[in-house]
């Protein structure tokens, strides 16, 4: 009980510390820029000057993406602000442009009153097939320090496609599919899932996100047993806020079905953020807080990710 209460408090304190450093660094004056309304903002270390659309300046991190011209820095993914599927609710903007690579290394720790503490490591790599599509190869979470755990070495393949970019009237829309391949010890069957994402700017520096998914679970990793729910689903809503040129914070709520037959839905509150630490490099931090007391739900979790693009 005490551990469960202290964990959310620690999450808020650590997140405040993570974001507070950005306030000092963001106080340096930056040249005034203009935002092209057809190309929403993206995190960047470089200053760029964008065609005057009559809108107010948002900050020096705004620049055109994809096939648009960029002054003072290399183009990354258009409209993208680094809210990837590391978070429980991701943005609808594509991570990469054509020919771009992105490597992500993620570490997680989760704990709960009814489950053991778990430490996991998850690497993945993405490649931009077009300015609106990327493919990803990921090694499924590797449990560290648990010798009895089986199924290590499963992989998944993801294909992401952004159908529309955000306009004044319409949100950005994307869908992505992912398949788990039974390449690990004791694994069987192939899982398939499809996700749908919407992103819309609500006011200066604030965006809203919606996500829904359906998962067909077939077989499973070696430690998952035969009582795994065959059809799983989830919906989530999120908000992000741009603090300064280099930092964005987000809060998300996810309601998803249980993974085991007979268990209640999982409800998870997530608080997180992204900090650009160098050109083309980012740190992402998130805290997951379980809002129910179901058999599967983790009471508290911490996730940390480092990414680099080239």
DOMIRO-197941 format. One line per 10 residues: for each residue z, y, x of N, C-alpha, C. Coordinates in Angstrom, 3 decimals. Last residue first. Layout:
<rs>
Z,Y,X,Z,Y,X,Z,Y,X  ...
</rs>
This chain:
<rs>
-38.414,9.340,19.486,-39.380,9.714,20.517,-40.805,9.447,20.032  -34.929,9.620,18.688,-36.326,9.548,18.267,-37.234,9.945,19.425  -31.809,8.074,18.176,-32.685,8.810,19.075,-34.118,8.574,18.613  -28.439,7.922,16.898,-29.879,7.708,16.751,-30.630,8.555,17.763  -25.394,6.314,16.205,-26.140,7.164,17.138,-27.618,6.860,16.986  -22.790,6.106,13.821,-24.153,5.760,14.221,-24.682,6.809,15.195  -19.993,4.691,12.240,-20.466,5.640,13.240,-21.835,5.180,13.732  -17.744,4.307,9.548,-19.039,3.989,10.126,-19.442,5.087,11.104  -14.897,2.846,8.126,-15.415,3.910,8.982,-16.716,3.432,9.590  -13.199,2.157,5.028,-14.124,1.802,6.094,-14.576,3.034,6.849
-10.940,0.717,2.681,-11.305,1.820,3.562,-12.243,1.311,4.642  -10.851,-1.402,0.935,-10.059,-0.215,0.622,-10.514,0.988,1.441  -13.664,-3.154,-0.188,-12.877,-2.723,0.954,-12.114,-1.470,0.568  -13.970,-5.500,-2.833,-14.039,-4.121,-2.354,-13.151,-3.906,-1.139  -13.604,-8.052,-3.841,-14.548,-7.853,-2.750,-14.419,-6.496,-2.077  -11.737,-7.901,-5.891,-11.540,-8.901,-4.851,-12.423,-8.644,-3.626  -10.888,-4.449,-6.666,-11.584,-5.719,-6.872,-11.410,-6.638,-5.673  -9.724,-2.026,-7.231,-8.928,-3.037,-6.533,-9.550,-4.414,-6.712  -11.520,1.031,-6.530,-10.983,0.001,-7.415,-10.216,-1.014,-6.576  -12.570,2.685,-4.681,-11.909,3.314,-5.824,-11.370,2.300,-6.815
-12.644,2.735,-1.168,-12.745,1.939,-2.383,-11.941,2.560,-3.511  -14.356,4.846,0.877,-13.054,4.691,0.236,-13.252,3.927,-1.062  -15.877,5.296,3.978,-15.989,4.675,2.659,-14.594,4.409,2.112  -17.028,7.846,6.006,-15.830,7.128,5.584,-16.064,6.605,4.172  -19.266,8.427,8.744,-18.993,8.306,7.310,-17.729,7.492,7.083  -21.449,10.078,10.982,-20.102,9.571,10.731,-19.871,9.518,9.237  -23.933,10.237,13.450,-23.631,10.186,12.019,-22.283,9.488,11.830  -25.568,12.128,15.878,-24.420,11.294,15.558,-24.159,11.385,14.063  -28.857,12.282,17.323,-27.886,12.640,16.300,-26.726,11.639,16.295  -31.634,13.634,19.117,-30.495,12.726,19.088,-29.448,13.233,18.085
-33.633,15.542,19.474,-34.022,14.211,18.985,-32.880,13.199,19.004  -31.649,17.287,21.715,-32.962,17.230,21.088,-33.320,15.786,20.764  -28.238,16.586,20.725,-29.266,16.918,21.727,-30.604,16.862,21.019  -26.727,16.320,18.491,-26.023,16.472,19.762,-26.962,16.811,20.915  -26.303,17.077,15.168,-27.313,16.952,16.210,-26.668,17.281,17.554  -24.414,15.266,12.894,-24.351,16.312,13.911,-25.451,16.074,14.934  -23.619,14.547,9.549,-24.551,14.350,10.667,-24.433,15.545,11.596  -21.102,12.918,7.474,-21.832,14.040,8.030,-22.723,13.624,9.177  -19.169,11.950,4.515,-19.755,11.802,5.846,-20.475,13.046,6.303  -17.628,9.926,2.190,-17.636,11.275,2.748,-18.159,11.167,4.172
-17.887,7.962,-0.707,-18.240,8.121,0.708,-18.263,9.597,1.083  -16.448,5.685,-2.892,-16.617,7.093,-2.575,-16.872,7.210,-1.077  -17.421,2.980,-4.840,-17.141,3.453,-3.480,-17.425,4.941,-3.385  -16.823,0.205,-6.765,-16.990,1.654,-6.835,-16.513,2.251,-5.516  -18.123,-2.879,-7.798,-17.518,-2.116,-6.708,-17.842,-0.635,-6.898  -17.347,-4.890,-10.698,-18.191,-3.985,-9.936,-17.395,-3.288,-8.833  -15.486,-8.020,-10.380,-15.798,-6.731,-10.996,-16.730,-5.922,-10.113  -16.612,-11.451,-10.274,-15.888,-10.309,-9.727,-16.360,-9.018,-10.388  -18.282,-13.423,-11.263,-16.938,-13.316,-11.807,-16.128,-12.154,-11.277  -20.133,-14.079,-8.291,-19.993,-14.247,-9.733,-18.526,-14.130,-10.151
-20.275,-11.616,-5.755,-19.811,-12.948,-6.155,-19.680,-12.999,-7.673  -20.913,-9.033,-5.415,-21.778,-9.999,-4.733,-21.439,-11.432,-5.126  -20.910,-6.727,-8.207,-20.252,-7.567,-7.205,-21.262,-8.503,-6.565  -22.943,-3.758,-8.441,-22.433,-5.034,-8.934,-21.722,-5.774,-7.818  -21.869,-0.389,-7.734,-22.759,-1.532,-7.563,-22.100,-2.796,-8.091  -21.855,2.943,-7.413,-21.359,1.899,-8.318,-22.336,0.742,-8.232  -21.067,5.513,-5.204,-21.891,4.328,-5.444,-21.161,3.372,-6.378  -21.248,8.855,-4.300,-20.546,7.878,-5.143,-21.506,6.744,-5.455  -20.914,11.063,-1.475,-21.679,10.146,-2.315,-20.751,9.267,-3.140  -21.393,13.959,0.412,-20.435,13.172,-0.369,-21.231,12.358,-1.376
-22.053,15.362,3.659,-22.486,14.760,2.405,-21.317,14.045,1.732  -23.104,17.923,5.970,-22.098,17.017,5.417,-22.560,16.521,4.055  -24.727,18.814,8.994,-24.821,18.657,7.548,-23.754,17.661,7.102  -25.465,20.872,11.771,-24.524,20.000,11.077,-24.751,20.001,9.579  -26.897,22.817,13.093,-26.866,21.477,13.676,-26.105,20.458,12.842  -26.733,25.285,11.838,-28.015,24.840,12.355,-28.040,23.365,12.737  -24.313,24.423,9.277,-24.925,25.341,10.228,-26.210,24.720,10.747  -24.032,22.972,6.850,-22.966,23.836,7.347,-23.515,24.876,8.311  -25.570,21.976,4.012,-25.897,22.351,5.385,-24.861,23.359,5.879  -24.547,19.333,2.024,-24.402,20.766,2.267,-24.653,21.049,3.740
-25.447,16.963,-0.551,-25.253,17.347,0.851,-25.212,18.859,0.967  -24.461,14.489,-2.910,-24.731,15.890,-2.606,-24.609,16.088,-1.109  -25.404,11.627,-4.946,-24.840,12.285,-3.772,-25.234,13.744,-3.690  -25.090,8.510,-6.634,-25.412,9.931,-6.690,-24.742,10.612,-5.506  -26.361,5.207,-7.369,-25.518,6.158,-6.654,-26.019,7.577,-6.807  -26.293,1.817,-8.441,-26.769,3.179,-8.622,-25.813,4.121,-7.907  -27.354,-1.634,-8.171,-26.451,-0.531,-7.867,-27.107,0.807,-8.135  -27.321,-5.248,-8.393,-27.888,-3.931,-8.646,-26.878,-2.869,-8.253  -28.359,-8.702,-8.157,-27.404,-7.627,-7.918,-28.110,-6.283,-8.102  -28.617,-11.981,-8.938,-29.231,-10.690,-9.226,-28.171,-9.600,-9.105
-26.915,-14.002,-8.011,-28.343,-14.071,-7.684,-29.065,-12.750,-7.935  -23.852,-13.975,-6.369,-24.581,-13.498,-7.541,-26.069,-13.387,-7.206  -22.678,-16.914,-4.831,-23.237,-15.587,-4.658,-24.057,-15.191,-5.875  -21.555,-19.368,-4.581,-21.193,-18.584,-5.759,-21.691,-17.145,-5.660  -21.966,-20.781,-2.268,-22.937,-20.976,-3.342,-22.647,-20.134,-4.578  -21.446,-19.026,0.962,-21.184,-19.974,-0.105,-22.240,-19.969,-1.198  -21.481,-17.417,3.264,-21.430,-16.781,1.961,-21.269,-17.738,0.793  -21.860,-18.060,5.925,-20.476,-17.968,5.459,-20.371,-17.467,4.023  -24.583,-18.042,6.556,-23.855,-19.301,6.592,-22.458,-19.252,6.029  -26.243,-15.947,4.154,-25.753,-16.252,5.482,-24.832,-17.455,5.421
-28.327,-17.372,1.495,-27.390,-16.419,2.089,-27.049,-16.796,3.504  -30.026,-17.955,-1.517,-29.357,-18.543,-0.359,-28.346,-17.558,0.181  -31.049,-14.934,-2.605,-31.464,-16.343,-2.588,-30.892,-16.999,-1.339  -30.834,-12.180,-4.614,-30.146,-12.922,-3.556,-30.482,-14.406,-3.669  -32.459,-9.334,-5.219,-32.557,-10.750,-5.563,-31.990,-11.556,-4.396  -31.413,-6.183,-6.211,-31.439,-7.168,-5.127,-31.502,-8.571,-5.705  -32.234,-2.860,-6.881,-32.096,-4.201,-7.433,-32.289,-5.183,-6.294  -31.019,0.546,-6.958,-31.628,-0.612,-6.306,-31.371,-1.876,-7.111  -31.170,4.128,-6.809,-30.929,2.898,-7.543,-31.593,1.735,-6.832  -30.054,7.433,-6.237,-30.599,6.178,-5.714,-30.240,5.034,-6.647
-30.326,10.935,-5.855,-30.107,9.796,-6.743,-30.732,8.565,-6.106  -29.014,14.018,-4.616,-29.734,12.760,-4.389,-29.355,11.740,-5.451  -29.285,17.563,-4.008,-28.757,16.430,-4.750,-29.632,15.206,-4.550  -28.405,20.104,-1.593,-29.372,19.204,-2.225,-28.635,18.112,-2.990  -27.913,23.329,-0.358,-27.333,22.222,-1.133,-28.455,21.410,-1.777  -29.016,25.587,0.813,-28.190,24.713,1.654,-27.591,23.530,0.909  -29.461,27.220,-2.244,-29.563,27.322,-0.794,-28.534,26.443,-0.086  -29.613,24.509,-4.665,-29.355,25.901,-4.323,-29.456,26.009,-2.809  -30.867,22.050,-4.901,-30.192,22.618,-6.060,-29.907,24.102,-5.896  -33.583,20.090,-4.027,-32.767,21.228,-3.613,-32.201,21.904,-4.857
-33.586,16.590,-4.525,-33.991,17.911,-5.014,-33.029,18.970,-4.493  -34.697,13.249,-4.372,-33.984,14.335,-3.689,-34.520,15.667,-4.190  -34.510,9.806,-5.238,-34.922,11.152,-5.602,-34.081,12.164,-4.834  -35.483,6.393,-4.751,-34.713,7.568,-4.338,-35.362,8.861,-4.811  -35.076,2.930,-5.124,-35.761,4.120,-5.596,-34.876,5.329,-5.301  -35.539,-0.311,-3.628,-34.751,0.897,-3.842,-35.655,2.022,-4.329  -35.356,-3.817,-3.736,-36.194,-2.642,-3.886,-35.303,-1.463,-4.268  -35.010,-6.887,-1.880,-34.448,-5.768,-2.632,-35.438,-4.610,-2.662  -34.537,-10.347,-1.317,-35.460,-9.238,-1.481,-34.812,-8.137,-2.297  -33.639,-12.974,0.920,-33.241,-11.952,-0.049,-34.313,-10.875,-0.110
-34.420,-16.308,1.344,-34.850,-14.948,1.673,-34.388,-14.012,0.563  -32.750,-19.273,2.673,-33.327,-18.418,1.647,-33.684,-17.032,2.172  -29.946,-19.449,4.907,-30.984,-20.089,4.110,-31.499,-19.094,3.094  -28.047,-19.913,7.977,-28.600,-19.103,6.894,-29.716,-19.847,6.173  -27.019,-21.152,10.245,-26.467,-21.510,8.945,-27.039,-20.737,7.779  -27.817,-18.493,12.383,-27.235,-19.829,12.267,-26.643,-20.047,10.879  -30.664,-16.478,11.313,-29.362,-16.727,11.919,-28.862,-18.137,11.671  -32.925,-15.995,9.884,-33.109,-16.342,11.295,-31.801,-16.661,12.001  -33.842,-15.528,7.091,-32.764,-16.447,7.512,-32.946,-16.926,8.951  -34.314,-12.101,6.361,-34.917,-13.346,6.839,-33.834,-14.246,7.419
-34.369,-9.884,3.701,-33.518,-10.534,4.706,-34.130,-11.871,5.072  -36.450,-7.138,3.047,-36.289,-8.583,2.955,-35.370,-9.063,4.068  -36.995,-4.228,1.099,-36.387,-4.851,2.279,-36.210,-6.339,2.027  -38.706,-1.252,0.152,-38.406,-2.669,-0.063,-37.872,-3.245,1.241  -38.480,1.959,-1.334,-38.542,1.099,-0.165,-38.103,-0.302,-0.532  -39.736,5.114,-2.484,-39.258,3.763,-2.754,-39.350,2.952,-1.477  -39.245,8.551,-3.398,-39.620,7.494,-2.455,-39.107,6.161,-2.966  -39.737,11.972,-4.075,-39.556,10.625,-4.607,-40.051,9.608,-3.596  -38.445,15.256,-4.450,-39.077,14.255,-3.594,-38.759,12.879,-4.157  -38.752,16.825,-7.722,-38.019,16.327,-6.560,-38.902,15.476,-5.665
-40.529,19.756,-8.887,-40.332,18.309,-8.845,-39.546,17.895,-7.610  -40.764,22.534,-8.670,-40.493,21.936,-9.978,-40.091,20.464,-9.918  -41.232,23.205,-6.050,-40.328,24.047,-6.822,-39.894,23.372,-8.114  -41.221,19.900,-4.503,-41.841,21.176,-4.848,-40.816,22.010,-5.616  -40.956,17.277,-2.117,-40.317,18.189,-3.061,-41.144,19.457,-3.257  -43.549,14.799,-2.042,-42.632,15.720,-1.399,-42.077,16.682,-2.443  -43.968,11.396,-3.086,-44.148,12.825,-3.309,-43.139,13.613,-2.487  -43.620,8.841,-1.901,-44.754,9.113,-2.777,-45.018,10.605,-2.917  -42.790,7.331,1.021,-42.500,8.521,0.239,-43.734,8.903,-0.567  -41.784,4.087,1.760,-42.930,4.949,1.457,-42.476,6.112,0.579
-40.752,1.552,4.004,-40.378,2.752,3.249,-41.626,3.594,3.005  -39.824,-1.677,4.529,-40.998,-0.818,4.447,-40.668,0.325,3.493  -37.914,-3.774,6.661,-37.947,-2.764,5.607,-39.259,-1.980,5.685  -36.507,-6.871,7.410,-37.674,-5.995,7.564,-37.721,-5.055,6.369  -33.741,-8.336,9.134,-34.361,-7.823,7.913,-35.522,-6.910,8.285  -32.137,-11.293,10.434,-32.862,-10.037,10.584,-33.387,-9.589,9.221  -29.314,-13.064,11.695,-30.225,-12.759,10.600,-30.901,-11.413,10.853  -27.411,-13.297,13.684,-28.808,-13.328,14.081,-29.792,-13.183,12.944  -24.862,-15.324,12.361,-25.240,-14.267,13.285,-26.718,-14.408,13.651  -23.936,-17.312,10.739,-25.057,-16.538,10.249,-25.457,-15.405,11.162
-20.295,-17.266,10.814,-21.608,-17.863,11.036,-22.685,-16.930,10.513  -17.101,-16.831,12.260,-18.178,-16.262,11.456,-19.513,-16.903,11.829  -15.123,-17.642,13.921,-15.502,-18.566,12.851,-16.687,-18.079,12.037  -14.632,-15.551,15.680,-15.332,-16.728,16.169,-15.787,-17.676,15.085  -14.791,-12.371,15.641,-14.472,-13.375,14.626,-15.250,-14.638,14.942  -15.626,-10.287,17.301,-14.253,-10.762,17.421,-13.835,-11.771,16.377  -17.932,-8.771,15.121,-17.370,-8.819,16.469,-15.934,-9.334,16.420  -20.768,-9.557,13.328,-19.315,-9.458,13.272,-18.752,-9.695,14.659  -23.610,-7.749,12.941,-23.013,-8.760,13.806,-21.504,-8.558,13.796  -25.740,-7.057,10.257,-24.451,-6.786,10.906,-23.880,-7.975,11.663
-29.151,-7.925,11.236,-28.091,-7.777,10.241,-26.736,-7.656,10.933  -31.403,-6.027,12.965,-30.537,-7.195,13.099,-29.367,-6.991,12.153  -34.427,-4.738,11.642,-32.977,-4.612,11.833,-32.342,-5.978,12.048  -37.275,-2.806,11.630,-36.747,-4.128,11.946,-35.277,-3.972,12.297  -39.329,-0.884,9.481,-38.079,-1.023,10.240,-37.755,-2.499,10.449  -41.959,1.432,9.035,-41.500,0.061,8.980,-40.294,-0.065,9.891  -42.821,4.298,6.991,-42.372,3.661,8.232,-41.990,2.214,7.965  -44.816,6.930,5.661,-44.422,5.519,5.635,-43.905,5.082,7.000  -45.943,9.405,5.854,-45.171,9.119,4.646,-44.615,7.696,4.615  -47.480,9.578,8.076,-46.502,10.648,7.885,-45.621,10.411,6.666
-47.472,6.069,8.978,-48.155,7.301,8.597,-47.080,8.383,8.498  -45.711,4.497,10.455,-47.080,4.031,10.252,-47.990,5.182,9.837  -43.166,4.933,12.653,-43.915,5.629,11.623,-45.350,5.157,11.547  -40.641,2.547,13.060,-41.907,3.068,13.584,-42.685,3.699,12.441  -37.243,1.812,14.012,-38.259,2.198,13.039,-39.506,2.683,13.755  -34.645,-0.533,14.586,-35.678,0.331,15.148,-36.753,0.556,14.096  -31.088,-1.166,14.741,-32.397,-1.235,14.085,-33.355,-0.290,14.786  -27.922,-2.909,14.996,-29.019,-2.129,15.582,-30.287,-2.236,14.732  -24.680,-3.048,14.185,-25.977,-3.205,13.532,-27.018,-2.328,14.222  -21.540,-4.598,14.299,-22.518,-3.811,15.049,-23.896,-4.112,14.486
-18.193,-4.582,12.917,-19.586,-5.041,12.966,-20.444,-4.068,13.770  -15.061,-5.817,12.232,-15.784,-4.899,13.098,-17.205,-5.430,13.218  -12.749,-6.171,9.573,-14.000,-6.590,10.188,-14.558,-5.462,11.039  -9.692,-7.443,8.344,-10.394,-6.353,9.015,-11.645,-6.909,9.689  -9.834,-9.488,5.361,-9.539,-9.269,6.774,-10.243,-8.012,7.266  -8.686,-8.509,2.067,-9.687,-9.024,2.996,-9.237,-8.745,4.420  -6.913,-7.250,0.441,-7.267,-8.625,0.085,-8.288,-9.245,1.023  -6.597,-4.705,1.453,-5.396,-5.497,1.216,-5.716,-6.972,0.981  -8.940,-3.925,4.103,-8.501,-3.969,2.715,-7.321,-4.886,2.550  -11.454,-2.414,6.204,-10.171,-3.069,6.000,-9.829,-3.036,4.518
-14.041,-2.064,8.643,-13.591,-2.047,7.254,-12.287,-2.826,7.150  -16.155,-0.395,10.857,-14.856,-1.065,10.718,-14.415,-0.936,9.270  -19.320,-0.403,12.548,-18.508,-0.273,11.334,-17.154,-0.949,11.515  -21.986,1.138,14.319,-20.755,0.359,14.374,-19.906,0.643,13.155  -25.450,1.250,15.104,-24.369,1.515,14.155,-23.185,0.583,14.383  -28.172,2.778,16.414,-27.117,1.831,16.762,-25.885,2.174,15.945  -31.632,3.244,16.070,-30.295,3.517,15.535,-29.350,2.390,15.932  -34.615,4.757,17.093,-33.644,3.696,17.357,-32.290,4.132,16.828  -37.880,5.468,16.150,-36.479,5.863,16.000,-35.590,4.636,16.204  -41.130,6.734,16.971,-40.135,5.664,17.006,-38.749,6.255,16.778
-44.210,7.852,15.539,-42.864,8.150,16.039,-41.968,6.913,15.958  -46.672,7.446,14.319,-46.559,7.219,15.748,-45.191,7.475,16.334  -46.149,9.794,11.759,-47.015,8.757,12.313,-46.865,8.682,13.830  -42.626,10.498,11.433,-44.041,10.828,11.254,-44.861,9.731,11.924  -39.631,9.396,9.649,-40.523,9.514,10.804,-41.861,10.116,10.415  -38.126,9.214,7.275,-37.464,9.463,8.563,-38.418,9.887,9.668  -38.933,10.831,4.172,-39.191,9.790,5.162,-38.609,10.187,6.526  -36.669,11.718,1.580,-37.645,12.126,2.589,-37.725,11.094,3.715  -34.648,11.085,-0.127,-35.959,10.516,-0.428,-37.012,10.877,0.611  -31.475,10.146,1.371,-32.429,11.103,0.833,-33.793,10.445,0.673
-29.109,7.585,0.262,-29.946,8.246,1.250,-30.836,9.292,0.566  -25.959,6.545,-0.199,-27.042,7.174,-0.951,-27.861,7.975,0.055  -24.496,5.505,1.882,-24.635,4.694,0.671,-25.707,5.238,-0.257  -26.076,5.970,5.113,-25.206,6.404,4.025,-25.476,5.561,2.779  -28.106,4.715,6.432,-26.762,4.593,6.990,-25.732,4.977,5.933  -30.467,5.520,5.363,-29.731,4.497,4.624,-28.466,4.057,5.350  -30.124,9.069,6.272,-30.832,7.790,6.210,-30.019,6.790,5.390  -30.342,12.119,6.573,-29.528,11.318,5.653,-30.271,10.017,5.364  -31.919,13.817,8.165,-31.134,12.756,8.820,-30.199,11.992,7.890  -33.611,15.494,6.784,-32.381,16.048,7.334,-31.409,14.973,7.809
-37.115,16.089,6.466,-36.020,15.119,6.631,-34.822,15.760,7.316  -39.527,17.453,6.278,-38.527,17.656,5.234,-37.236,16.862,5.425  -41.253,15.213,8.407,-41.288,16.368,7.524,-40.147,16.315,6.523  -39.944,14.292,11.554,-40.344,13.903,10.217,-40.243,15.078,9.255  -40.952,16.459,14.133,-40.341,15.176,13.772,-40.807,14.845,12.366  -42.712,18.234,16.617,-42.567,17.896,15.203,-41.897,16.545,15.058  -41.009,19.973,19.253,-41.915,18.930,18.794,-41.656,18.627,17.329  -40.858,23.590,19.603,-40.282,22.249,19.575,-41.283,21.254,19.035  -42.038,26.121,19.456,-40.812,25.961,20.223,-40.209,24.582,20.189  -43.407,25.809,16.279,-43.294,26.642,17.458,-41.980,26.363,18.150
-45.509,23.585,14.660,-44.124,23.881,14.994,-44.117,24.688,16.274  -47.718,22.962,11.956,-47.501,23.509,13.285,-46.041,23.849,13.477  -47.686,19.833,10.135,-47.567,21.280,10.203,-47.321,21.722,11.640  -47.678,17.129,9.804,-48.882,17.705,10.369,-48.829,19.226,10.477  -44.245,16.975,10.053,-45.462,16.201,9.872,-46.635,16.856,10.557  -42.788,20.218,9.239,-42.789,18.853,9.751,-44.149,18.206,9.573  -41.537,23.450,10.020,-42.485,22.574,9.353,-42.516,21.223,10.044  -38.004,24.187,10.015,-39.319,24.203,10.626,-40.221,23.247,9.886  -34.749,25.398,10.254,-35.892,25.173,9.399,-37.174,25.186,10.209  -32.662,26.109,11.881,-33.073,24.714,11.953,-34.298,24.439,11.092
-31.800,28.676,11.600,-32.817,28.433,12.614,-33.285,26.998,12.674  -31.593,29.589,8.064,-31.060,29.216,9.368,-32.156,28.777,10.299  -32.563,30.718,5.730,-31.520,29.711,5.622,-30.905,29.380,6.964  -33.631,33.785,4.368,-33.499,32.925,5.541,-32.345,31.965,5.348  -35.150,33.902,1.077,-34.140,34.299,2.052,-34.097,33.314,3.201  -38.718,34.100,0.494,-37.399,33.540,0.270,-36.456,34.011,1.353  -41.249,34.925,1.093,-40.466,35.830,0.276,-39.087,35.311,-0.027  -42.526,33.363,2.853,-42.772,33.049,1.452,-41.990,33.963,0.530  -43.968,33.502,5.959,-43.099,34.244,5.048,-43.492,33.922,3.615  -44.097,30.600,7.957,-44.817,31.558,7.129,-43.909,32.177,6.084
-41.532,30.435,10.425,-42.343,29.821,9.387,-42.948,30.903,8.503  -40.562,29.808,13.613,-40.856,30.879,12.682,-41.893,30.369,11.691  -37.795,28.051,15.023,-39.194,28.139,14.663,-39.365,29.221,13.622  -35.718,26.798,17.544,-35.969,27.861,16.586,-37.463,27.905,16.293  -34.378,23.454,17.862,-35.302,24.513,18.247,-35.427,25.544,17.151  -32.821,21.490,16.834,-32.224,22.344,17.836,-33.090,23.547,18.140  -32.817,20.763,13.313,-33.523,20.897,14.576,-32.743,21.774,15.521  -33.080,19.400,10.079,-32.230,19.688,11.214,-33.073,19.781,12.476  -35.267,21.011,7.724,-34.869,19.846,8.488,-33.979,20.287,9.628  -36.173,22.229,4.396,-35.656,22.327,5.754,-35.342,20.987,6.395
-39.366,21.717,2.612,-37.926,21.923,2.705,-37.435,21.795,4.129  -42.266,23.117,2.100,-41.725,22.214,3.115,-40.240,22.491,3.281  -42.962,24.982,0.274,-43.565,23.657,0.115,-43.055,22.655,1.124  -41.800,27.329,1.102,-41.216,26.640,-0.052,-41.770,25.249,-0.241  -41.012,28.024,4.280,-42.175,27.714,3.453,-41.687,26.854,2.300  -38.617,30.359,5.183,-38.856,28.995,4.734,-40.109,28.914,3.899  -38.224,32.287,8.123,-38.607,32.194,6.733,-38.953,30.752,6.394  -35.566,33.494,10.246,-36.753,32.693,9.974,-37.027,32.703,8.486  -34.070,35.400,12.765,-34.317,35.238,11.345,-35.609,34.458,11.149  -32.496,33.824,15.573,-33.559,34.654,15.015,-33.751,34.370,13.536
-28.918,33.642,15.583,-30.218,32.982,15.689,-31.266,33.887,15.085  -25.776,33.994,17.224,-26.837,34.558,16.394,-28.148,33.855,16.658  -23.268,31.575,17.059,-24.207,32.313,17.880,-25.364,32.780,17.010  -21.917,29.951,15.336,-21.690,31.369,15.195,-22.620,32.191,16.068  -22.158,27.247,15.740,-23.130,27.845,14.845,-22.963,29.338,14.706  -20.007,26.569,17.281,-21.318,26.569,17.913,-22.355,27.277,17.055  -18.003,26.793,15.328,-17.968,27.624,16.514,-19.334,27.721,17.151  -18.799,24.897,13.452,-18.646,26.276,13.044,-18.680,27.200,14.253  -18.791,22.417,14.647,-20.090,23.019,14.380,-19.955,24.486,14.008  -16.197,21.642,14.709,-16.805,22.050,15.965,-18.123,22.736,15.762
-15.764,20.773,12.104,-15.239,22.071,12.503,-15.859,22.571,13.797  -16.691,18.192,11.626,-17.517,19.309,11.184,-17.064,20.650,11.735  -14.704,16.586,12.741,-16.106,16.337,13.092,-16.971,17.546,12.775  -12.434,17.502,11.449,-12.556,17.707,12.887,-14.004,17.564,13.336  -13.015,16.601,8.881,-12.852,18.030,9.113,-12.995,18.356,10.584  -12.990,13.856,9.353,-14.241,14.498,8.969,-14.170,16.002,9.179  -10.293,13.466,9.979,-11.304,13.200,10.998,-12.628,13.861,10.648  -9.102,14.175,7.496,-8.747,14.888,8.716,-9.819,14.712,9.782  -10.251,12.298,5.745,-10.479,13.723,5.522,-10.200,14.524,6.782  -9.266,9.893,6.859,-10.708,10.139,6.750,-11.006,11.618,6.614
-6.514,10.076,6.561,-7.075,10.090,7.910,-8.560,10.388,7.887  -6.467,9.811,3.776,-5.987,11.037,4.400,-6.550,11.170,5.807  -7.417,7.177,3.388,-8.219,8.320,2.935,-7.788,9.640,3.553  -5.212,5.763,4.794,-6.598,5.712,5.249,-7.441,6.862,4.724  -2.783,5.972,3.477,-2.989,6.746,4.694,-4.452,6.804,5.107  -3.046,4.198,1.352,-2.887,5.621,1.087,-3.177,6.461,2.316  -3.286,1.702,2.632,-4.341,2.150,1.749,-4.268,3.641,1.483  -0.866,1.501,4.000,-2.095,1.591,4.777,-3.231,2.122,3.927  0.890,1.291,1.845,0.972,2.459,2.710,-0.303,2.632,3.507  0.000,-1.202,0.829,0.000,0.000,0.000,0.000,1.247,0.860
</rs>
